[in-house]
């Protein structure tokens, strides 16, 4: 009988406790706050309420994650937000005495005015970085997490009062050591907000910015991009040097087409050199200034000079490509370029002027998406006025010249089929189409990234949110559009190579090398030097080897004389041919 009474008592106790828990919406216990907790130094109490089924360690993990978001804010937001998060996460535990002298733990939630203060201070960051703070939120038991003055609990089920006011937690429960120092999450860098208007700093918050050498693509993608640049810029550099020698140094007479090709080659040579200057620095550090998070401007003189020469050469390539296509257009009409001297003056004058204007206005700088060039990230029209609009005008001219020349080439081939002439014209057509493609794609690439700017900013915000939740190792910032960036890199890096493929294997190129007086002069000097060396070697040999050596000497001397004399006769004939062509 006694055992049955005990069982009934235990059952009723559990039953009433469950009813109590449901009616009062309280199931929890009091614990001592761990001294290692992030919030320990901000609270002036140590007895905290912990809901059943939850550990203090799990709460601490959530608190650390929530507080990490405040590192994207300012001192006011961080101070107010930290205190509110700590009061909410580790509420003070109140022990209410029931009529039977037993106690029940009840929490004190943060007062609503504290939450409103934090919300006002953090409103910008809540909207832009999804900081988890809402003054109207309720907990899993339906209680307001930020009551106006107090929280009501009904304890009649256990003989208590029907209304029990539990005062909300106010500022009296807080210590005065409010946190105000911003510590940016890795890999973000902390920068003084006085640099807020600096166009070469990419801010994530008022105090934190993207590091200069921030990787926007995967390691594999960067590796592919690196080797594509290395290979094509090197080939373009070699091609440019060959074409400069061929059309600028060796010709006995430089025609207008040769000068156009020479000018184009000089520009592609300069572009290749700007790449080699950047590549000299490891891990893209060429773009980074000594101040963490800040990209270089033309005040960092190497970046300024690189930007100037790249602008000059890139615009020069477009202008001289137009001039080359104009020459082809005139040839298809069997006309001479009588205006070339004016074209020469116009091209170089405009190119130099449009490279000097941004230099005088201090507009050259590196950006997160490009090397040292004209910076238009702040919404300016400098790139459009000084590069894209002139390029688009040239694009229209090039399109007209290309279409007309292609039609004429096709008509001529139909009238007189000739595979050699067809091959030469196909190479020219390849250069025409490639030049058009580079310009069209460059414009599309510009507009593409302009249209994606807001999307990229949102990706940065989501990445920053991930850093707060999971840390740097679990969060990777990857910007879309890598294939387009790779193709844009290829288009720029093959400029010199494409011209070489069009004119490097041309019969005129072989003619220039075979007829060049400078080549013949060098050969004659080498021939004389070769004979002198052989004669010296012959005089020092012994009598037994003398006969063989003299025979060899005579043979080699005869060979060199024959090449030299044939070269001279070829030169005479070739000069007449060159004059006819030019």
C-alpha positions as CSV (number, residue, x, y, z in Angstrom):
1,X,0.0,0.0,0.0
2,X,2.8,2.4,0.9
3,X,4.6,1.6,-2.3
4,X,1.5,2.4,-4.3
5,X,1.1,5.7,-2.6
6,X,4.7,6.6,-3.5
7,X,4.2,5.7,-7.1
8,X,1.0,7.8,-7.3
9,X,2.8,10.7,-5.7
10,X,5.7,10.6,-8.1
11,X,3.3,10.3,-11.0
12,X,1.2,13.2,-9.9
13,X,4.4,15.3,-9.3
14,X,5.5,14.6,-12.8
15,X,2.0,15.3,-14.1
16,X,1.7,18.7,-12.4
17,X,5.3,19.6,-13.4
18,X,4.4,19.0,-17.0
19,X,1.3,21.1,-16.7
20,X,3.3,23.8,-14.9
21,X,5.9,23.7,-17.6
22,X,3.2,24.0,-20.3
23,X,1.1,26.7,-18.6
24,X,4.0,28.9,-17.5
25,X,6.1,28.1,-20.6
26,X,9.1,27.5,-18.5
27,X,11.4,24.4,-18.6
28,X,14.9,25.1,-17.4
29,X,17.4,25.4,-14.6
30,X,19.9,27.8,-13.1
31,X,23.6,27.5,-13.7
32,X,26.8,29.5,-13.0
33,X,28.1,31.3,-16.1
34,X,31.4,29.9,-17.3
35,X,34.2,32.5,-16.6
36,X,35.6,31.7,-20.1
37,X,32.4,32.8,-21.8
38,X,32.6,35.8,-24.2
39,X,29.9,37.5,-22.2
40,X,31.3,37.0,-18.8
41,X,33.1,40.4,-18.6
42,X,30.0,42.2,-19.8
43,X,27.4,40.9,-17.2
44,X,27.5,41.7,-13.5
45,X,25.7,38.4,-12.5
46,X,26.7,34.8,-12.8
47,X,23.5,32.9,-12.2
48,X,22.0,32.3,-15.6
49,X,18.9,30.5,-16.9
50,X,19.5,27.5,-19.2
51,X,16.5,25.8,-20.9
52,X,16.3,22.1,-20.6
53,X,17.8,20.1,-23.5
54,X,20.4,22.9,-24.1
55,X,23.9,23.2,-22.8
56,X,25.8,26.3,-21.9
57,X,28.5,25.3,-24.4
58,X,26.0,25.2,-27.3
59,X,24.7,28.6,-26.4
60,X,28.3,29.9,-26.3
61,X,28.8,28.7,-29.8
62,X,25.8,30.6,-31.1
63,X,26.8,33.7,-29.1
64,X,30.3,33.6,-30.7
65,X,28.7,33.4,-34.1
66,X,26.2,36.2,-33.5
67,X,28.9,38.5,-32.0
68,X,31.2,37.9,-35.0
69,X,28.7,39.6,-37.2
70,X,29.1,42.8,-35.2
71,X,32.7,43.0,-36.4
72,X,31.3,44.3,-39.7
73,X,29.7,47.2,-37.9
74,X,30.9,50.4,-36.1
75,X,31.8,50.9,-32.4
76,X,28.3,52.0,-31.5
77,X,26.6,49.0,-33.1
78,X,29.1,46.6,-31.7
79,X,28.8,48.0,-28.2
80,X,25.0,48.0,-28.0
81,X,24.6,44.8,-30.0
82,X,27.1,42.8,-27.8
83,X,25.3,43.7,-24.6
84,X,21.9,42.9,-25.9
85,X,23.1,39.5,-27.3
86,X,24.7,38.6,-24.0
87,X,21.6,39.5,-22.0
88,X,19.4,37.5,-24.3
89,X,21.7,34.5,-24.6
90,X,22.5,34.2,-20.9
91,X,19.5,35.7,-19.1
92,X,19.7,36.2,-15.3
93,X,18.0,33.3,-13.4
94,X,15.3,34.3,-10.9
95,X,14.3,31.6,-8.3
96,X,10.6,32.0,-7.5
97,X,9.5,30.5,-4.1
98,X,6.3,28.5,-4.3
99,X,3.9,28.0,-1.3
100,X,5.4,24.7,-0.5
101,X,8.8,26.4,-0.2
102,X,10.0,24.8,-3.5
103,X,11.5,27.0,-6.1
104,X,11.1,27.4,-9.9
105,X,13.7,29.1,-12.1
106,X,12.4,31.9,-14.4
107,X,14.5,34.1,-16.7
108,X,14.6,37.9,-17.1
109,X,14.7,38.8,-20.8
110,X,16.4,42.0,-22.0
111,X,14.2,45.1,-21.9
112,X,12.8,46.3,-25.3
113,X,14.4,49.7,-25.0
114,X,17.9,48.1,-24.9
115,X,17.0,46.2,-28.1
116,X,15.7,49.3,-29.8
117,X,18.9,51.2,-29.0
118,X,20.9,48.3,-30.5
119,X,18.6,48.2,-33.6
120,X,19.0,51.9,-34.2
121,X,22.8,51.7,-34.0
122,X,22.9,48.6,-36.2
123,X,20.1,49.2,-38.6
124,X,22.3,49.6,-41.7
125,X,24.2,46.3,-40.9
126,X,21.0,44.5,-40.1
127,X,19.6,45.3,-43.5
128,X,22.8,44.8,-45.5
129,X,24.5,42.0,-43.7
130,X,21.5,40.1,-42.2
131,X,22.5,40.6,-38.6
132,X,20.2,38.4,-36.5
133,X,18.5,41.1,-34.4
134,X,14.7,41.7,-34.2
135,X,13.0,43.4,-31.3
136,X,9.7,41.7,-32.0
137,X,11.0,38.1,-31.8
138,X,9.7,35.4,-29.5
139,X,11.4,32.3,-28.1
140,X,10.3,28.7,-28.6
141,X,7.9,29.0,-25.7
142,X,6.1,32.0,-27.1
143,X,7.6,34.6,-24.7
144,X,8.8,37.9,-26.1
145,X,12.5,37.9,-26.1
146,X,12.5,41.7,-25.6
147,X,9.5,42.6,-23.3
148,X,8.6,46.3,-22.7
149,X,8.8,46.0,-18.9
150,X,8.3,42.5,-17.7
151,X,7.2,39.0,-18.6
152,X,4.1,37.4,-17.0
153,X,4.1,33.8,-15.7
154,X,1.0,31.9,-14.5
155,X,2.0,29.7,-11.5
156,X,-1.5,28.8,-10.2
157,X,-1.1,25.2,-11.2
158,X,1.5,24.8,-8.4
159,X,-0.2,27.0,-5.9
160,X,1.5,30.2,-6.9
161,X,0.1,33.5,-8.1
162,X,-1.8,33.7,-11.4
163,X,0.3,36.7,-12.4
164,X,4.0,36.8,-11.7
165,X,5.9,39.8,-13.1
166,X,9.5,39.1,-13.9
167,X,11.2,42.4,-14.5
168,X,13.1,42.6,-17.8
169,X,16.8,42.9,-17.7
170,X,18.0,46.5,-18.0
171,X,21.4,48.3,-18.1
172,X,21.8,47.9,-14.3
173,X,22.7,44.2,-15.0
174,X,25.6,45.2,-17.3
175,X,29.2,46.2,-16.5
176,X,30.5,49.4,-17.9
177,X,33.3,47.8,-20.1
178,X,31.2,48.1,-23.3
179,X,33.1,46.7,-26.3
180,X,33.9,49.2,-29.0
181,X,37.0,48.1,-30.8
182,X,36.3,46.5,-34.2
183,X,38.3,43.3,-34.9
184,X,37.8,42.3,-38.6
185,X,37.2,38.7,-39.3
186,X,40.0,36.9,-41.2
187,X,40.8,37.4,-44.1
188,X,39.3,40.9,-44.0
189,X,41.6,43.8,-43.0
190,X,40.9,46.7,-40.6
191,X,41.3,50.2,-42.1
192,X,40.7,53.6,-40.6
193,X,37.3,54.9,-41.7
194,X,38.9,58.2,-42.6
195,X,39.8,56.5,-45.9
196,X,36.2,55.8,-46.6
197,X,36.2,57.8,-49.9
198,X,39.3,56.2,-51.2
199,X,38.3,54.5,-54.5
200,X,40.9,51.8,-54.3
201,X,39.7,50.3,-51.0
202,X,36.8,47.8,-51.3
203,X,34.9,48.1,-48.1
204,X,32.8,45.3,-46.6
205,X,31.8,47.5,-43.6
206,X,32.8,50.8,-42.1
207,X,36.0,49.4,-40.7
208,X,36.7,46.2,-42.7
209,X,37.8,45.9,-46.3
210,X,38.7,43.1,-48.7
211,X,42.4,42.3,-48.7
212,X,44.3,43.5,-51.8
213,X,45.4,40.0,-52.9
214,X,42.0,38.5,-52.3
215,X,41.4,35.5,-54.5
216,X,38.1,35.7,-56.4
217,X,38.4,32.4,-58.2
218,X,39.6,28.9,-57.3
219,X,43.3,27.9,-57.2
220,X,42.9,25.8,-60.3
221,X,41.3,28.7,-62.2
222,X,44.1,31.1,-61.1
223,X,46.7,28.5,-62.2
224,X,45.1,28.2,-65.7
225,X,44.9,32.0,-65.9
226,X,48.6,32.4,-65.0
227,X,49.9,30.0,-67.6
228,X,47.6,31.4,-70.3
229,X,49.1,34.8,-69.7
230,X,52.6,33.5,-69.5
231,X,52.4,31.6,-72.8
232,X,50.5,34.0,-74.9
233,X,52.2,37.2,-73.7
234,X,55.6,35.6,-74.3
235,X,54.6,34.5,-77.8
236,X,53.2,38.0,-78.5
237,X,56.4,39.6,-77.2
238,X,58.6,37.4,-79.5
239,X,56.2,38.1,-82.4
240,X,56.3,41.8,-81.8
241,X,60.1,41.9,-81.7
242,X,60.2,39.9,-85.0
243,X,57.8,42.3,-86.7
244,X,59.5,45.4,-85.4
245,X,62.8,44.1,-86.9
246,X,61.1,43.0,-90.1
247,X,59.1,46.1,-90.9
248,X,61.1,48.7,-89.0
249,X,64.8,47.8,-89.1
250,X,65.4,45.7,-92.2
251,X,63.5,47.2,-95.0
252,X,65.4,49.3,-97.5
253,X,62.3,51.3,-98.1
254,X,59.4,51.5,-95.5
255,X,56.0,51.5,-97.2
256,X,52.9,52.9,-95.6
257,X,51.6,49.4,-94.9
258,X,54.9,48.5,-93.3
259,X,54.7,51.5,-91.0
260,X,51.2,50.6,-90.0
261,X,52.3,47.1,-89.1
262,X,55.4,48.5,-87.4
263,X,53.3,50.9,-85.3
264,X,50.9,48.1,-84.3
265,X,53.8,45.9,-83.3
266,X,55.4,48.6,-81.2
267,X,52.0,48.9,-79.3
268,X,51.8,45.1,-78.8
269,X,55.4,45.1,-77.6
270,X,54.5,47.7,-75.0
271,X,51.5,45.7,-73.8
272,X,53.6,42.6,-73.4
273,X,56.2,44.7,-71.4
274,X,53.5,46.0,-69.0
275,X,52.5,42.3,-68.3
276,X,56.2,41.4,-67.6
277,X,56.5,44.2,-65.1
278,X,53.4,43.0,-63.3
279,X,54.5,39.4,-63.5
280,X,57.8,40.3,-61.8
281,X,55.9,40.6,-58.5
282,X,54.8,37.3,-56.8
283,X,51.1,36.4,-56.1
284,X,49.6,39.5,-57.7
285,X,51.3,41.8,-55.2
286,X,52.1,44.3,-57.9
287,X,48.6,45.7,-57.5
288,X,48.9,46.1,-53.7
289,X,50.2,49.1,-51.8
290,X,52.0,49.0,-48.5
291,X,48.8,49.7,-46.7
292,X,46.8,46.5,-46.3
293,X,43.5,46.4,-48.2
294,X,44.5,49.3,-50.5
295,X,45.2,48.9,-54.2
296,X,47.9,50.9,-55.9
297,X,47.3,54.2,-57.6
298,X,49.5,56.2,-59.9
299,X,50.9,57.8,-56.8
300,X,52.7,54.4,-56.6
301,X,54.8,55.4,-59.6
302,X,55.3,52.0,-61.2
303,X,51.5,51.5,-61.3
304,X,51.1,55.0,-62.8
305,X,53.6,54.4,-65.5
306,X,52.2,50.9,-66.3
307,X,48.7,52.3,-66.5
308,X,49.9,55.1,-68.8
309,X,51.7,52.8,-71.2
310,X,48.9,50.2,-71.2
311,X,46.4,52.9,-72.2
312,X,48.7,54.3,-74.8
313,X,49.4,50.8,-76.3
314,X,45.9,49.4,-76.1
315,X,44.4,52.5,-77.8
316,X,47.3,52.5,-80.3
317,X,46.6,48.8,-81.2
318,X,42.9,49.8,-82.1
319,X,43.9,52.8,-84.1
320,X,46.7,51.1,-86.0
321,X,44.5,48.0,-86.6
322,X,42.0,50.4,-88.2
323,X,44.9,51.9,-90.3
324,X,46.0,48.4,-91.5
325,X,42.4,47.5,-92.5
326,X,42.2,50.8,-94.3
327,X,45.3,49.8,-96.3
328,X,43.7,46.5,-97.2
329,X,40.5,48.3,-98.1
330,X,42.4,50.6,-100.5
331,X,44.3,47.7,-102.0
332,X,41.1,46.0,-102.8
333,X,40.1,49.1,-104.6
334,X,43.5,49.4,-106.2
335,X,44.1,52.8,-104.7
336,X,47.1,54.3,-102.8
337,X,47.0,55.8,-99.3
338,X,47.6,59.4,-100.1
339,X,46.5,60.5,-96.6
340,X,48.8,58.3,-94.6
341,X,50.9,61.2,-93.2
342,X,47.8,62.7,-91.7
343,X,46.7,59.3,-90.4
344,X,50.1,58.9,-88.7
345,X,49.9,62.3,-87.0
346,X,46.3,61.8,-86.0
347,X,46.8,58.3,-84.5
348,X,49.8,59.1,-82.4
349,X,48.5,62.5,-81.3
350,X,45.2,61.2,-80.1
351,X,46.7,58.1,-78.5
352,X,49.3,60.1,-76.6
353,X,46.7,62.7,-75.6
354,X,44.2,60.2,-74.3
355,X,46.9,58.5,-72.3
356,X,48.1,61.8,-70.8
357,X,44.7,63.1,-69.7
358,X,44.0,60.4,-67.0
359,X,47.6,60.7,-65.9
360,X,47.1,64.5,-65.2
361,X,43.8,63.7,-63.5
362,X,45.3,60.9,-61.4
363,X,42.9,58.3,-62.7
364,X,45.3,55.4,-63.1
365,X,45.0,52.7,-60.4
366,X,44.6,49.0,-59.9
367,X,41.2,47.6,-59.0
368,X,39.9,44.3,-57.6
369,X,39.0,43.2,-61.2
370,X,41.9,44.6,-63.3
371,X,45.5,45.8,-63.3
372,X,46.7,49.3,-63.4
373,X,44.5,51.2,-65.8
374,X,41.9,53.9,-65.8
375,X,39.8,53.5,-62.7
376,X,36.0,53.9,-63.3
377,X,34.8,51.9,-60.3
378,X,33.5,55.1,-58.7
379,X,31.0,55.6,-61.6
380,X,33.1,58.0,-63.6
381,X,33.0,58.1,-67.4
382,X,36.7,58.2,-67.9
383,X,37.0,54.8,-69.5
384,X,34.1,55.5,-71.8
385,X,35.4,58.9,-73.0
386,X,39.0,58.0,-73.3
387,X,38.9,54.4,-74.5
388,X,35.5,52.8,-75.3
389,X,33.9,55.6,-77.4
390,X,37.1,56.0,-79.6
391,X,37.2,52.2,-79.8
392,X,33.6,52.0,-80.9
393,X,34.2,54.5,-83.7
394,X,37.1,52.5,-84.9
395,X,34.9,49.4,-84.7
396,X,32.4,50.8,-87.1
397,X,35.2,51.8,-89.6
398,X,36.8,48.4,-89.2
399,X,33.5,46.6,-89.8
400,X,33.0,48.6,-93.0
401,X,36.5,48.0,-94.2
402,X,36.3,44.3,-93.4
403,X,33.0,43.6,-95.1
404,X,34.0,45.5,-98.2
405,X,37.4,43.9,-98.4
406,X,36.0,40.4,-97.8
407,X,33.5,40.8,-100.7
408,X,36.3,42.1,-103.0
409,X,38.5,39.2,-102.1
410,X,35.8,36.7,-102.8
411,X,35.0,38.3,-106.2
412,X,38.6,38.4,-107.2
413,X,39.0,34.7,-106.3
414,X,36.0,33.8,-108.3
415,X,37.3,35.6,-111.4
416,X,40.9,34.2,-111.0
417,X,41.2,31.2,-108.7
418,X,44.7,31.1,-107.2
419,X,45.6,29.1,-104.1
420,X,48.6,31.2,-103.1
421,X,46.6,34.5,-103.3
422,X,43.7,32.8,-101.5
423,X,45.9,31.7,-98.7
424,X,47.3,35.2,-98.3
425,X,43.8,36.7,-98.3
426,X,42.5,34.2,-95.8
427,X,45.3,35.3,-93.4
428,X,44.2,38.9,-93.9
429,X,40.6,37.9,-93.3
430,X,41.6,36.1,-90.1
431,X,43.3,39.3,-88.9
432,X,40.2,41.3,-89.8
433,X,37.8,39.1,-88.0
434,X,40.0,38.7,-85.0
435,X,40.4,42.4,-84.6
436,X,36.7,42.9,-84.8
437,X,36.0,40.1,-82.3
438,X,38.5,41.6,-79.8
439,X,36.8,45.0,-79.9
440,X,33.3,43.6,-79.7
441,X,34.1,41.2,-76.9
442,X,36.0,43.8,-75.0
443,X,32.9,46.0,-75.0
444,X,30.6,43.1,-74.0
445,X,33.0,42.3,-71.2
446,X,32.9,45.8,-69.9
447,X,29.1,46.0,-69.9
448,X,28.8,42.5,-68.4
449,X,30.8,43.4,-65.3
450,X,29.0,46.7,-65.0
451,X,25.6,44.9,-65.0
452,X,26.9,42.4,-62.4
453,X,28.2,44.9,-59.9
454,X,25.3,44.7,-57.5
455,X,25.3,40.9,-57.8
456,X,28.9,40.8,-56.8
457,X,28.3,43.1,-53.8
458,X,25.6,40.7,-52.6
459,X,28.0,37.8,-53.0
460,X,30.5,39.7,-50.8
461,X,27.8,40.3,-48.2
462,X,26.8,36.6,-48.2
463,X,30.5,35.6,-47.9
464,X,30.9,38.0,-45.0
465,X,27.9,36.4,-43.4
466,X,29.4,33.0,-43.9
467,X,32.6,34.2,-42.2
468,X,30.7,35.1,-39.1
469,X,28.9,31.8,-39.0
470,X,31.6,29.3,-40.1
471,X,35.0,31.0,-40.3
472,X,37.4,31.6,-43.1
473,X,38.2,28.0,-43.8
474,X,34.6,27.1,-44.6
475,X,33.8,30.2,-46.7
476,X,35.1,30.7,-50.2
477,X,34.3,33.9,-52.2
478,X,34.0,33.0,-55.9
479,X,32.9,35.6,-58.4
480,X,31.0,34.3,-61.4
481,X,32.2,35.0,-65.0
482,X,35.6,33.3,-64.9
483,X,35.3,32.0,-68.5
484,X,34.7,35.5,-69.8
485,X,37.7,36.8,-67.8
486,X,39.8,34.0,-69.3
487,X,38.7,34.8,-72.8
488,X,39.3,38.5,-72.3
489,X,42.8,37.7,-71.1
490,X,43.4,35.6,-74.2
491,X,42.1,38.4,-76.5
492,X,44.6,40.9,-75.0
493,X,47.6,38.6,-74.8
494,X,47.4,37.3,-78.4
495,X,47.4,40.7,-80.1
496,X,51.0,40.5,-81.2
497,X,50.7,36.8,-82.1
498,X,47.7,37.5,-84.3
499,X,49.5,40.1,-86.3
500,X,52.5,37.7,-86.7
501,X,50.2,35.0,-88.1
502,X,48.8,37.4,-90.6
503,X,52.0,39.0,-91.8
504,X,54.9,37.1,-90.4
505,X,54.7,34.3,-93.0
506,X,53.9,36.7,-95.8
507,X,56.0,36.5,-99.0
508,X,56.9,40.2,-98.5
509,X,58.4,39.3,-95.2
510,X,60.7,36.8,-96.9
511,X,61.5,39.3,-99.5
512,X,62.4,42.0,-96.9
513,X,64.9,39.6,-95.2
514,X,66.4,38.4,-98.4
515,X,66.8,41.9,-99.9
516,X,67.8,43.9,-96.8
517,X,71.1,45.7,-97.2
518,X,71.6,45.5,-93.4
519,X,71.4,41.7,-93.6
520,X,73.8,41.6,-96.5
521,X,76.2,43.9,-94.7
522,X,76.1,41.6,-91.6
523,X,76.7,38.5,-93.7
524,X,79.6,40.2,-95.5
525,X,81.2,41.0,-92.1
526,X,80.6,37.5,-90.8
527,X,82.1,36.1,-94.1
528,X,85.2,38.2,-93.6
529,X,85.5,37.2,-90.0
530,X,85.0,33.5,-90.9
531,X,87.8,33.7,-93.5
532,X,90.1,35.5,-91.0
533,X,89.6,32.8,-88.3
534,X,90.2,30.0,-90.8
535,X,93.4,31.6,-92.1
536,X,94.7,32.1,-88.6
537,X,93.9,28.5,-87.7
538,X,95.6,27.3,-90.9
539,X,98.8,29.1,-90.2
540,X,99.2,27.5,-86.8
541,X,98.7,23.9,-88.0
542,X,101.5,21.4,-88.5
543,X,102.8,20.4,-91.9
544,X,101.1,17.0,-91.9
545,X,97.6,18.6,-91.5
546,X,98.4,21.5,-93.6
547,X,97.2,20.1,-96.9
548,X,93.8,19.0,-95.5
549,X,93.3,22.3,-93.8
550,X,94.1,24.4,-96.9
551,X,91.7,22.3,-98.9
552,X,88.9,22.9,-96.3
553,X,89.7,26.6,-96.2
554,X,89.5,26.9,-100.0
555,X,86.2,25.0,-99.9
556,X,84.6,27.2,-97.1
557,X,85.9,30.4,-98.6
558,X,84.5,29.5,-102.0
559,X,81.1,28.7,-100.3
560,X,81.0,32.1,-98.5
561,X,82.0,34.0,-101.6
562,X,79.4,32.2,-103.6
563,X,76.6,33.1,-101.0
564,X,77.8,36.6,-100.8
565,X,77.9,37.1,-104.6
566,X,74.5,35.5,-105.1
567,X,73.2,37.7,-102.3
568,X,74.5,40.8,-104.1
569,X,72.8,39.8,-107.4
570,X,69.6,38.9,-105.5
571,X,69.7,42.3,-103.8
572,X,69.9,44.1,-107.2
573,X,67.0,42.1,-108.5
574,X,65.0,42.4,-105.3
575,X,65.3,46.2,-105.1
576,X,63.6,46.4,-108.5
577,X,60.8,44.1,-107.2
578,X,60.4,46.0,-104.0
579,X,60.0,49.3,-105.8
580,X,57.3,47.8,-108.0
581,X,55.4,46.5,-104.9
582,X,55.7,49.7,-102.9
